[in-house]
Amino acid sequence: MSRLRALLWDVDGTLAETEAEGHRVAFNAAFAAHGLPWHWDDARYGRLLAVTGGRERLLHDMQARADAPADPAARAALAAQLHATKNRLYAERVRAPGIPLRPGVAALIAAAAARGWRQAIATTTSRANLDTLLRAHFGADWARRFDAVVCGEDVARKKPDPEVYRIALARLRLPADAALAIEDAPPGVAAARAAGIAVVVTRSRYFADAPVPGACAVGPGLHTRAGWTPPAAGGREGAVDLDDLAAWHAAASLPEPATATHGAPPWP
């Protein structure tokens, strides 16, 4: 029988397709605003998502650019400036015309609240970006829907390190086997697994075919019970519901939490 009592939500790619429809577009606009001839096309950005964090992604990309500053301090300063501009442009894009939540997300958040399950945000995106997205969909008091909110500013090490999930569990005062993470990408799956948490994966645009070893269920989105591995039980039509999540959690092989380390666990 499942001990499931809490849902831990990733943000980018999971709550909304923010990477495809928001961040990449805003990065390119930031390059243009700073007079840089750089452009991240869809394929390049997809590869860069192997690096977690916007500033970190910029610094990684600069290593392959002959026109990037050679001095590490100047490079870091440029990355900080670009990231600040990108976040401002991202916020404008989220507010108007807006980036929708993925289908099924809002309904499942509401259903979990009605059943008394605890919920947390466990993301290594910035608090400002999270606030912009959820304020647009749930209003200024969006944080009241969650019992804990852990963002990039709260951790020293980003996913795939499990720190964000360990902090979320500590704030919820729950053991790992009482929670289920909802993720879309390999770094998040690795982070949750290393924290001892079972993971359901809702495939997103940039990780539609990525290996996600250890996930207890993988499917196209929370809006449909079709196309999941393992299949949602019972033959019902419609969206994934709390009973589906509880069944997948009950059948999961829960990992042993990894020993806390300053290194990040590998991912494919």
Buried (B, 14 or more C-beta within 10 A) or exposed (E): EBBBBBBBBBBBBBBBBBBBBBBBBBBBBBBBBEEBEBEBEEEEBBEBBBBBBBBBBBBBBBEEEEEBBEEEEEBBEBBEBBBEBBBBBBBEBBEEEBBEBBEBBBBBBEBBBEEEBBBBBBBBBBBBBBBBBBBBBBEEEBBEBBBBBBBBEBBEBBBBBBBBBBBBBEBBEBBBBBBBBBBBBBBBBBBBBBBBBBBBBBBBEBBEEBEBEBBBBBBEBBBBBEEBEEEBEEEEEEBBBBBBBBBBBEEBEBBEBBEEEEEBBEBE
